[in-house]
Amino acid sequence: MNLPDFLTLDDDGWIHVTDHRIGLVDIIFFYRRGDSPEMLHLRFPTITLSTIYRVIAHYLDHREEVDSYVDESLAATEAMRATAVRRGPTYEELLDRMVKRRLPTNA
């Protein structure tokens, strides 16, 4: 993929907004879920609204390439999560513990 100046490929093969840790995947993931550019700016306030518009314009101009990159990146992330060693309780387990502590016992 030929990247414009506002997108940078890092050494690990991830595309980021230039001078940010926020990835192309992050912006396009939420854009595809229905976030407007203004909503994306609220999510990622360190990126200017004009840059967000430029990222979206790049996506719309190169939709097939970017969709392929985003889908592959999301799949790779899920694969890493599936093989990662779980440390500590899940959110659901913590919530269950909290609920149990608040309920009175009938003993």
Long-range contacts (C-beta under 8 A, 24 or more apart in sequence): 1-62, 1-65, 1-66, 1-69, 4-54, 4-58, 6-51, 6-54, 6-55, 6-58, 7-55, 7-58, 14-73, 15-69, 17-47, 17-51, 17-55, 20-44, 20-46, 20-47, 22-46, 22-47, 23-73, 24-55, 24-66, 24-69, 24-70, 25-69, 25-70, 25-73, 25-74, 27-52, 27-55, 27-56, 28-55, 28-59, 28-66, 28-67, 28-70, 29-70, 29-74, 31-56, 31-59, 32-70
